[in-house]
Amino acid sequence: MRLARAARALALLVLTLMVTSSLVAMANLSAEAATYSAITIRVDHPSYGAVSTQVPLVITARGGPAEDIGGNYSLTDITVSATNSTGFDWSPKNQMNELGVFKVNITMPSVANQTIKLTVNVTSTEWKEGKQTYASTTFSIKVVMPVMIKAKVYNLGAVDAQNVTARFYIDGDLIKTQIFNLSAGKYTNLTYNWTFANLRQGQHTITVTVDDPAELVEFSDGNNVMTQVIYFGSPGNPVGAVLTMVLIIVAVLFVLTYLQKPVRRTKKF
């Protein structure tokens, strides 16, 4: 009888120890899990980009083991899902830092009229024991065909033009500002790839202005503004064609000084 009671007491003790050990282990796991928050990833990106051009991204990661002092985040990979991903790439690769902020340039595919899905993978690493947690997020960018606005400008004068400002407008909205220099007797091409996610059908006005602080550069007609009208939806002007605006700029030189003949000195006798 006593042996049976002792055996039951021993079995109960062993069971209690096992349960206690399990509870302690679970508590340790819970405490360790509670040490780190979940990883969150935010990607600042445009909603669309032109074919074969670079699109900037800013990726910000927070949470995970890297929250410890000395921990770090690494941009593991960026993958793409697309109808045609030819030409897609991203750089710079192998980025790692403690802040969890990554600046990346995405090279868009060479095929337009599709929406690509990008998946960003980030690793959060603790510095002491190298504990790691992985996370990812997915977002979309539309691939569009740009309209190229091209302006050929000349400086036919004898003086170099410095810090000339060209401005591109679409329907009165400023979309691009470019500052350039133009040597005397030379010409240059000013170009801008106009991209858009959606465009209303009908008439649109493209305007290019040139502003020279020295007032040396103007259009051939004496003005510094050139305008062209396009029609979206018209068979004669499909959006995506190259719109060439040949802007012949003539340098008008204002003579601020005049030639002085040597002054004859009167001889004194």
Secondary structure, 3 states (H helix, E strand, C coil): CHHHHHHHHHHHHHHHHHHHHHHHHHHHHHHHHHHCCCCEEEEECCCEEECCCEEEEEEEEECCHHHCCCCEEEEEEEEEECCCCCCCEEECCCCEECCCEEEEEEECCCCCCEEEEEEEEEEEECCCCCCEEEEEEEEEEEEECCEEEEEEEECCCCCCEEEEEEEEEECCEEEEEEEEEECCCCEEEEEEEECCCCCCCEEEEEEEEEECCCCCEEECCCCCEEEEEEEECCCCCCCCCCEEECCCEEECCCCCCCCCCCCCCCCCC
